[in-house]
Amino acid sequence: MQYRTLGRTGVRVSALALGAMNFGRIGRTSQDEATAIVDAALEAGVNLIDTADWYGEGESEEMVGRAIAGRRDDIVLATKAGMPMGDEQNHRGSSRRWLVTALDDSLRRLGVDHVDLYQIHRWDPATGDEETLSALTDLQRAGKIRYFGSSTFPAYRVVQAQWAAREHRLSRYVTEQPSYSALQRGIESDVLPVAEEYGMGVLVWSPLASGWLSGAVRRGKDVTTHRSAVLPERFDPALPANRARLDAVERLAGIADAAGLTMIRLALGFATAHPAVTSALIGPRTLDHLHSQLAAADTVLPADVLDAIDSVVAPGTDLAAHEKFDTPPALLDPSLRRR
């Protein structure tokens, strides 16, 4: 396993980190399976586990807490807040009122007295940076969190938050968690350069592009992945974006074959090759999934393979931009772009 420093924190984390979104109802992973996955990941050298309160409405955090009981100090533990937790209007977002409550709830579910990294799951346009950063700074000073970060923030919001922290003399986001894969490379043009500029750690999610780069999606083959059953439109070959992705996958599969690699090793090796990326989050539902992904732990792609990937999907290009979660609100809500 390779290890990198998480931004400028001095904390060393594994290049492959364990994402726990699939623990529980989302991935239909039982507690015994989740514990076995955590055991195997730690044995392989993974030392960062990432979850969120929103995953299964707290179920993932509870399962992670039970799986890590008795070995908390060996793990860099990360969770997130901000997504809706029920129908109550104030049980969401990044206000001080909610974050104080949400963190206490997460600590209770995880069975710990602090988390190493607390992340704002999505940018909240209704809440000012000073409000959020001051609450996070106070929680940090109280010893409930060691560091805090952002997740899926547009680049300009990452910059704005850094400036707000400086202006108001508050602690700052030290990490960003964006979506990144060989099929979704848009962050190379903005988020990753910004993260490098501010010395932020970067934990990328969906490096297998929701299964497109797992080897299970190929031309002429029925797609039977868990994700395709949940979000069938993302794999419908009648849609132009999906046809473009399938064409790219076929070409990437040829590159992997020529290099003697599985598609998973090619995809994870690509995601961890960028100098701005600290770790790639893998989200296995089963032990078999985990082992196939851990096989990429020591994969370092040579320059000719990276160049070949660039020839398939150009740097800074998203093949499915409509699936991104960092779109400015005014592009989604017409009322925000009308006088």
C-alpha positions in Angstrom: 0.0 0.0 0.0 1.2 3.5 -0.9 0.8 6.3 1.7 0.5 10.0 1.1 0.3 13.1 3.4 -3.2 14.5 3.7 -2.6 18.0 2.4 -0.5 19.9 4.9 -1.9 18.2 8.0 1.1 15.8 8.4 -1.4 12.9 8.6 -0.4 9.9 6.5 -3.2 8.1 4.7 -3.4 5.2 2.4 -3.7 5.8 -1.4 -6.8 3.6 -1.4 -9.3 4.6 1.3 -12.5 2.7 2.3 -15.7 4.4 1.5 -18.7 3.0 3.5 -21.6 4.3 1.5 -22.7 0.7 0.6 -22.8 -0.5 4.2 -26.5 -1.2 5.1 -29.5 -0.6 3.0 -27.9 1.3 0.1 -25.6 -1.6 -0.9 -27.5 -4.3 1.0 -24.3 -5.1 2.9 -24.9 -6.7 6.3 -23.0 -5.9 9.5 -21.1 -9.2 9.3 -20.1 -8.4 5.7 -19.2 -4.8 6.6 -17.0 -5.9 9.5 -15.3 -8.5 7.2 -14.6 -5.8 4.6 -13.2 -3.4 7.3 -11.0 -6.3 8.7 -9.6 -7.1 5.3 -9.1 -3.5 4.3 -7.1 -2.7 7.5 -5.1 -5.9 7.1 -4.2 -4.7 3.6 -2.9 -1.4 4.9 -6.0 0.9 4.4 -6.1 3.3 7.2 -8.7 5.8 6.2 -12.5 5.0 6.4 -15.0 7.5 5.1 -18.7 7.5 5.8 -21.6 10.1 6.1 -24.7 10.6 8.2 -26.8 10.5 5.1 -25.7 7.0 4.1 -28.7 4.9 5.0 -29.9 7.7 7.4 -27.1 6.9 9.8 -27.0 3.2 9.3 -23.6 3.3 7.6 -22.1 5.2 10.6 -23.5 2.7 13.0 -22.1 -0.2 11.1 -18.7 1.4 10.8 -18.7 2.1 14.5 -19.4 -1.5 15.3 -16.7 -2.7 12.8 -13.9 -0.5 14.3 -14.7 -1.0 17.9 -11.5 -1.5 19.9 -9.2 -0.2 17.2 -10.3 3.4 16.8 -6.8 4.9 17.2 -5.4 3.0 14.3 -7.9 4.6 11.8 -8.2 8.0 10.2 -12.0 8.3 10.6 -14.0 10.6 8.3 -17.6 11.4 8.1 -19.9 14.1 6.5 -22.9 16.2 7.2 -25.2 18.5 5.3 -27.5 16.3 3.3 -31.2 16.1 4.5 -31.7 13.9 7.5 -35.5 13.5 7.4 -38.2 15.9 6.5 -37.5 18.6 9.1 -36.4 21.7 7.3 -33.5 22.5 9.6 -32.1 18.9 9.8 -29.8 19.7 6.8 -27.4 22.2 5.4 -24.3 23.7 7.1 -25.7 26.2 9.7 -24.2 26.2 13.1 -27.6 25.1 14.5 -27.5 21.9 12.5 -23.8 21.0 12.4 -23.5 21.0 16.2 -26.4 18.6 16.4 -25.4 16.5 13.4 -21.9 16.0 14.7 -23.2 14.8 18.1 -25.5 12.4 16.3 -22.6 11.1 14.2 -20.3 10.6 17.2 -23.0 8.7 19.0 -23.7 6.4 16.0 -19.9 5.8 15.5 -19.3 5.2 19.1 -16.4 7.6 19.3 -15.6 10.9 21.0 -14.1 12.6 17.9 -13.7 12.2 14.2 -10.4 13.0 12.4 -12.1 14.6 9.4 -15.5 16.2 9.3 -16.7 17.2 5.8 -19.5 19.4 4.5 -21.2 17.0 2.1 -22.3 19.6 -0.4 -22.0 23.4 -0.6 -25.0 25.0 1.0 -25.9 28.2 -0.9 -28.3 29.3 1.9 -25.5 29.5 4.5 -22.6 31.9 4.6 -19.0 30.7 4.8 -18.4 32.5 8.0 -21.4 30.8 9.7 -20.2 27.3 8.7 -16.4 27.9 9.3 -17.0 29.5 12.7 -19.1 26.5 13.8 -16.5 24.0 12.5 -13.7 25.9 14.2 -15.5 25.8 17.5 -16.1 22.1 17.1 -12.5 21.6 16.4 -11.4 23.6 19.4 -13.8 21.5 21.5 -11.8 18.4 20.4 -14.8 16.8 18.6 -13.1 17.0 15.2 -9.4 17.2 14.3 -9.8 18.7 10.8 -12.6 19.6 8.5 -13.1 19.6 4.7 -15.5 20.1 1.9 -17.0 17.6 -0.5 -18.0 18.2 -4.1 -17.6 22.0 -3.9 -17.2 23.9 -7.2 -13.7 25.4 -7.5 -14.9 29.0 -7.0 -16.6 28.0 -3.7 -13.4 26.3 -2.5 -11.5 29.5 -3.1 -14.2 31.6 -1.5 -14.1 29.5 1.6 -10.3 29.8 1.9 -10.5 33.5 1.7 -13.4 33.6 4.2 -11.3 31.6 6.7 -8.4 34.0 6.2 -10.6 37.1 6.5 -12.3 36.0 9.7 -9.3 34.3 11.2 -11.0 30.9 11.3 -9.7 27.4 10.6 -10.0 26.4 7.0 -11.0 23.4 4.9 -8.0 21.2 4.6 -9.5 18.7 2.2 -11.8 18.4 -0.7 -13.7 15.3 -1.8 -14.7 15.5 -5.5 -15.8 12.9 -8.0 -13.0 11.9 -10.4 -12.4 9.1 -12.8 -10.9 8.4 -16.3 -14.4 9.2 -17.6 -15.1 12.3 -15.5 -12.0 14.5 -15.6 -13.5 18.0 -15.4 -12.0 18.8 -12.0 -8.5 18.7 -13.6 -9.3 22.1 -15.1 -10.3 23.8 -11.8 -10.8 21.9 -8.6 -7.5 20.1 -8.6 -5.3 23.1 -9.4 -7.1 25.1 -6.7 -6.5 22.2 -4.2 -2.8 22.2 -5.0 -2.7 26.0 -4.7 -4.1 25.9 -1.2 -2.3 22.7 -0.1 -5.5 20.7 0.4 -5.7 16.9 0.5 -8.0 15.4 -2.1 -10.0 12.3 -1.5 -11.7 11.3 -4.8 -14.9 9.4 -5.0 -16.4 7.2 -7.7 -13.0 6.4 -9.3 -14.7 3.4 -11.0 -17.3 5.8 -12.5 -20.3 4.1 -10.8 -19.2 0.7 -12.2 -18.4 1.8 -15.8 -14.7 1.1 -15.2 -15.1 -2.1 -13.2 -15.0 -4.4 -16.2 -18.7 -5.2 -15.8 -19.8 -2.8 -18.5 -18.8 -3.8 -22.0 -20.4 -3.7 -25.5 -22.7 -6.6 -26.2 -22.8 -7.6 -22.5 -25.9 -7.2 -20.3 -25.3 -4.8 -17.5 -26.3 -6.4 -14.2 -24.5 -4.3 -11.6 -26.1 -3.1 -8.4 -25.8 0.5 -9.6 -27.5 -0.1 -12.9 -30.5 -1.6 -11.1 -30.8 1.5 -8.9 -30.0 4.1 -11.7 -30.9 2.4 -15.0 -30.8 5.7 -16.9 -27.1 6.0 -16.3 -26.5 2.9 -18.3 -29.2 3.1 -21.0 -27.3 2.7 -24.3 -30.0 4.7 -26.1 -28.7 7.9 -24.5 -25.9 9.7 -26.3 -23.8 10.3 -23.2 -23.9 6.6 -22.4 -22.9 5.6 -25.9 -19.9 8.0 -25.6 -18.9 6.4 -22.3 -19.2 2.9 -23.8 -17.0 3.8 -26.7 -14.4 5.1 -24.3 -14.7 2.1 -22.1 -14.0 -0.2 -25.0 -10.9 1.8 -25.9 -9.7 1.9 -22.3 -10.2 -1.9 -22.0 -7.8 -2.3 -25.0 -5.2 -0.1 -23.1 -5.6 -2.2 -20.0 -5.2 -5.5 -21.9 -2.1 -4.2 -23.6 -0.6 -3.2 -20.3 -1.5 -6.5 -18.6 -3.9 -4.8 -16.2 -7.5 -5.3 -15.2 -9.9 -2.4 -15.8 -10.1 -1.8 -12.1 -6.3 -1.5 -11.7 -6.2 0.8 -14.7 -9.0 3.0 -13.3 -7.6 3.2 -9.8 -4.0 3.6 -11.0 -5.3 6.6 -13.1 -7.1 8.2 -10.2 -4.2 8.0 -7.9 -1.6 9.1 -10.5 -2.6 12.8 -10.4 -0.2 14.7 -8.1 -3.1 16.6 -6.5 -4.9 13.4 -5.5 -4.2 12.0 -2.0 -6.5 8.9 -2.0 -9.1 7.2 -4.1 -12.2 6.1 -2.2 -13.3 2.5 -3.0 -16.8 1.5 -2.0 -17.0 -2.3 -2.1 -20.3 -4.1 -1.3 -18.6 -7.5 -0.9 -15.3 -9.0 0.0 -14.7 -10.1 -3.6 -15.2 -6.4 -4.7 -12.7 -5.3 -2.1 -10.0 -7.8 -3.1 -10.4 -6.9 -6.8 -9.9 -3.2 -5.8 -7.1 -3.8 -3.3 -5.1 -5.4 -6.2 -4.5 -1.9 -7.4 -2.9 -0.8 -4.1 0.6 -0.8 -5.6 -0.3 0.1 -9.2 1.7 2.9 -10.7 0.8 3.5 -14.4 3.7 4.4 -16.7 3.7 7.5 -18.8 2.8 5.7 -22.0 -0.3 4.2 -20.4 -1.4 7.6 -19.0 -0.8 9.2 -22.4 -3.0 6.5 -24.0 -5.8 7.3 -21.5 -5.5 11.0 -22.4 -6.0 10.1 -26.1 -9.4 8.4 -25.2 -10.7 11.1 -22.8 -9.0 14.4 -23.0 -7.7 16.0 -19.8 -10.3 18.2 -18.1 -13.2 16.5 -20.0 -16.4 15.1 -18.4 -18.2 12.5 -20.6 -21.3 12.8 -18.4 -21.3 16.4 -17.2 -25.0 16.2 -16.4 -24.3 13.7 -13.6 -22.0 16.1 -11.7 -23.1 17.4 -8.3 -21.2 20.7 -8.2 -23.3 22.6 -10.8 -24.0 26.2 -9.8 -27.6 26.6 -8.6 -28.4 29.2 -11.2 -27.9 26.6 -14.0 -30.5 24.3 -12.3 -33.1 26.9 -11.2 -34.3 29.4 -13.8 -35.5 31.8 -11.2 -31.9 32.4 -10.2 -30.9 33.6 -13.6 -34.0 35.9 -14.3 -34.4 39.5 -13.2 
